[in-house]
Amino acid sequence: MQRWDVVVVGVGAVGSAALRAASEAGARTLGLELHSPAHAGGSTHGRSRIFRHAYFEHPDYVPLLRHSTARFQALERESGDSLLHRCGMLAMGDPGSSVVHGTLESARRWELQAEALDAAAMRRRFPWFELPTDAIGAFEADAGVVRPEAAVRASVRAAERRGAELRTSVRVHGIVEDGSGVALRTSGGDVRAGAVVVAAGAWAAKLLPELAPWLRVTRQVQAWIAPRPATDLAGFPCWLLDRGPHERPLYGLAPHPDASADDEPGDGRHPKVGIHGSDLVVDPDVGAQPVDDDDVKRILSACRRLAPTLADRCVAAATCLYTMSPDSQFLVGTREGSRRVHFAAGLSGHGFKLSPALGDALVDLALEGRTGLPIGFLAPNRLKIGPSPQPR
Ligand SMILES: Cc1cc2nc3c(=O)[nH]c(=O)nc-3n(C[C@H](O)[C@H](O)[C@H](O)COP(=O)(O)OP(=O)(O)OC[C@H]3O[C@@H](n4cnc5c(N)ncnc54)[C@H](O)[C@@H]3O)c2cc1C
């Protein structure tokens, strides 16, 4: 049986980045994917994802964010594809907003460019949003939209050019480590590897059951909303509205100028809007309930309250999956008791922009047993002393 240096399980956002990194390192690399890369039943479809660097979620992501953006840029140069569109990112909230203050604090700490704005400045520069007079904001000009499906495909092509092999419609059923390597039981026969990277997204707990108490897969809806006729969208940014502790944040993405011709779920011409997070738990093998009228009404009415001219009608909508960890931070590291099985899981609805750094770090672990990328704060053992597991 052929033995691979690295087998990547799941070729979505993180898996395609790992495939690319392992092939760049000269490793004999195999990717095994249940469906096809960036298919519409996982977490990496819908034409656009926000990327930004001033990070309210946790300031320790910033070096990984910088690394990831540089890796996306290198991928653009290699593939000739336009992946990143820098339209800026506006965070908005009330005077106590942890999102706005966290964004500005992260920018200060890492010397990133982010402007603090008051309501008058936001009204002048971003006239679409009707905000209370005491609203505050933070704007990062160097942020924007990245195309998820195009980036995944470009990573896979880059890996294949360097000799990596991709097998699609293959399910990995089990991963067993022995003294000399790892055996993977798959629907396409057994495979042997020196090391394995598990990047299974919403399916992570099915392959690594020890993570099950910490992971919750939830249904999300992304809706493409056409503005009222004659609304000028020149200079329209990505945005996020912090609605306080009792309502989930509302966010929107500018369309990527090169995504309109894509044959992907959604609509490439209009902004996309979503509500971040939900309590609707999903088995990824069953799939999320299709979008219904209530989903669309909820998003349209929230959007109309903030920005009436933006929210004329919904032109397309699609479900997607988040895999939440208890503290909404990623779980990245090496399987307990193992030296050869490494994983990223629980990306909690904010992982795409960081997928290149995660792929690189996992491949470092697979090939060298260590990484220079600062992922220590994402080690899963924090949960044993941290918050208790969420109900499943
Ligand atoms: C609506 C929505 C909006 C989002 N917006 C943003 C955003 O603006 N910015 C941002 O940074 N992030 C955002 N995210 C989050 C981000 O898209 C995800 O965190 C990220 O794409 C997840 O990548 P992944 O590699 O973990 O999962 P996926 O890309 O889903 O890949 C996992 C892959 O593993 C495969 N697989 C699973 N099990 C097996 C198996 N046993 N054998 C073989 N293959 C297997 C699956 O088929 C799948 O292709 C958003 C997510 C959603 C749903």
The ligand as an ORCA input file, in Angstrom:
! r2SCAN-3c Opt
* xyz 0 1
  C     -23.025     32.000      6.574
  C     -21.592     32.006      6.977
  C     -20.871     33.203      6.960
  C     -19.536     33.218      7.363
  N     -18.850     34.396      7.279
  C     -17.521     34.406      7.564
  C     -16.776     35.576      7.340
  O     -17.299     36.596      6.910
  N     -15.442     35.534      7.596
  C     -14.820     34.410      8.041
  O     -13.606     34.448      8.248
  N     -15.519     33.269      8.242
  C     -16.838     33.236      8.018
  N     -17.563     32.092      8.175
  C     -16.908     30.917      8.753
  C     -16.053     30.180      7.750
  O     -16.658     30.170      6.488
  C     -15.804     28.780      8.279
  O     -15.274     28.873      9.603
  C     -14.818     28.018      7.434
  O     -15.095     28.168      6.073
  C     -14.858     26.540      7.841
  O     -13.862     25.848      7.148
  P     -13.586     24.318      7.433
  O     -12.418     23.947      6.600
  O     -13.526     24.079      8.909
  O     -14.918     23.558      6.955
  P     -15.382     23.196      5.469
  O     -14.866     24.198      4.508
  O     -16.840     22.927      5.515
  O     -14.583     21.861      5.134
  C     -14.783     20.644      5.800
  C     -14.741     19.581      4.724
  O     -14.513     18.309      5.294
  C     -15.214     17.359      4.536
  N     -15.354     16.159      5.366
  C     -15.994     16.077      6.555
  N     -15.913     14.836      7.064
  C     -15.213     14.110      6.171
  C     -14.828     12.737      6.137
  N     -15.140     11.892      7.128
  N     -14.115     12.287      5.067
  C     -13.781     13.141      4.072
  N     -14.127     14.460      4.065
  C     -14.834     14.934      5.095
  C     -16.522     18.075      4.233
  O     -17.207     17.497      3.132
  C     -16.046     19.476      3.954
  O     -15.808     19.711      2.579
  C     -18.904     32.029      7.795
  C     -19.607     30.821      7.799
  C     -20.933     30.798      7.395
  C     -21.677     29.504      7.425
*
